[in-house]
């Protein structure tokens, strides 16, 4: 079973996304900020990380940079903090090592497509 580490400070978002992903056959680990997510990674690497960019504590860009330094796990960065600002932050996340980026809100099919893409690796 494919393991997803979902790092996002929004409890409701994590809960809803987790239910949807588990219904489609994924196992989901949750973290409410980057440091907790990195601890999960040390316990055993997931197959993919979904990481929000704006969180208290260790925020997403720093988390992505650290994930990239210690692991080759695929990363999908996501944010919804205003389209113009979010776009530039998602671009920075890609430069730091995110394999894909998603602007919130996104639909489940968009997320599933992104997951299939990063899990299949480069073609």
Secondary structure, DSSP 8 states (H G I E B T S, - for coil): --EEEEE-S-HHHHHHHHHHHHHTT-EEEEESSHHHHHHHHHHS--SEEEEES--SSS-HHHHHHHHHHH---EEEEEE-S-HHHHHHHHHHHHHHT-SEEEESS--HHHHHHHHHHHHH---
